Amino acid sequence: MKAQTPKIRKDFLVFGSPLIEEAEIQEVVDTLRSGWIGTGPKVKKFEEMVGKYKGVKHAVAVNSATAALHLSLLALDLKPGDEVITTPMTFCATLNAILHAGARPVMVDCDRQTQNIDPELVAKKITKKTRAILPVHFAGRSCDMDALTAIAKKHKLALVEDCAHAVETEYHGKKAGTFGEFGALSFYVTKNITTAEGGMVLTNDSEYADKIKILALHGMSKDAWKRFSDDGYKHYEVVYAGFKYNMTDMAAALGIHQLPRVDRYWKRREVLWNRYMEAFSGLPAFLPPAPEKDTRHAYHLFTPHIDVDRLGKSRDQVLNELTKLNIGTGVHYIACHLQPYYRKLLGCKPGDFPNAEFISERTLSLPLSPKLTDEDAADVIDAVRAVLR
Ligand SMILES: *Cc1c(COP(=O)(O)O)cnc(C)c1O
């Protein structure tokens, strides 16, 4: 049979383009006209909404998940040489946050199918210096939280969940980000809901929440948040060398309209996910396993692993061919232990984590935004079928 020339989509389909609706646009305009564009009432409202959605006592808004992770780890008072166990199959921000908090990231391999950290390997890596476990709910699939919480409890370790992919994720009826000391959410442009840039720390501990609020705003005592309010100017005290990590009302203006649509967007991504699963079965690619029983997958990323041996093309070749057909893609991720900085600093090297490396060489993220129309999804499917033929 003669191969058909693949159809080239008219315009480039941007990977991870967010769905922004009229209510956000109006809210941003309202914020601009209100005279209060910095941290104010809209941030407070968004924090209350997220706290309620996640069922936690405290949700503290910051300007990224990176900041949320950094402050969570700082709040644990880690000492130089303390170790935090995490996965190589994550964004560099996860490791950078550990380093900036003064600790040493200790990576252990992930599972090849779920792409999540392997609890058995976590248990094996615990030393006298281990202080925390930092699991990442990859693509929105929950890690094995029964195993991880048991390990944390047994060894008295803190649990900090990277929930950058996991707004909607649930495990055995409990929301991701609420299992341990802290959960960190991201509202970056490509994430499930967005504030352009933004993040949130989740915690049930009031002391930790206070500390995070102080650290997020220059280390000023908490009255500082209200020092320009209508009950008069208040002096502040500096109690830490803090950071400038506060979220603005401009950003929260987006969040307070994105969050109520979280289920609608999730349902749309589930439809797209299922269409992809059906359309790609039989192609030379390993597709994501079905969500585990009694969990909710957040469907943040659809990441087939190209069967490069069967196809006879590298992942990068596939990626370039899809780009030529006007389909934007992502790669989540090249494993952290292969990155030059961590290799130099931590002494990790190729061969250390075979599953993460297997994924690094084969993974490809396809567009999964709720902004995708049925025609967009059909274009993605046609292009992938053509390239993987
Ligand atoms: C996006 C992401 C982050 C960082 O989020 P920002 O809000 O951009 O700082 C951290 N970890 C993972 C797994 C991510 O995907």
PDBQT file of the ligand as one rigid body, heavy atoms in Angstrom, charges set to zero:
ROOT
HETATM    1  C1  LIG A 401       5.416  22.942  36.608  1.00  0.00    +0.000 C 
HETATM    2  C2  LIG A 401       6.059  22.103  37.639  1.00  0.00    +0.000 A 
HETATM    3  C3  LIG A 401       6.705  22.671  38.750  1.00  0.00    +0.000 A 
HETATM    4  C4  LIG A 401       6.935  24.133  38.876  1.00  0.00    +0.000 C 
HETATM    5  O1  LIG A 401       5.760  24.875  38.822  1.00  0.00    +0.000 OA
HETATM    6  P1  LIG A 401       5.872  26.461  38.684  1.00  0.00    +0.000 P 
HETATM    7  O2  LIG A 401       4.519  26.942  39.127  1.00  0.00    +0.000 OA
HETATM    8  O3  LIG A 401       6.133  26.751  37.243  1.00  0.00    +0.000 OA
HETATM    9  O4  LIG A 401       6.953  26.921  39.566  1.00  0.00    +0.000 OA
HETATM   10  C5  LIG A 401       7.193  21.821  39.726  1.00  0.00    +0.000 A 
HETATM   11  N1  LIG A 401       7.085  20.487  39.620  1.00  0.00    +0.000 NA
HETATM   12  C6  LIG A 401       6.493  19.912  38.564  1.00  0.00    +0.000 A 
HETATM   13  C7  LIG A 401       6.376  18.429  38.525  1.00  0.00    +0.000 C 
HETATM   14  C8  LIG A 401       5.980  20.699  37.531  1.00  0.00    +0.000 A 
HETATM   15  O5  LIG A 401       5.410  20.130  36.467  1.00  0.00    +0.000 OA
ENDROOT
TORSDOF 0
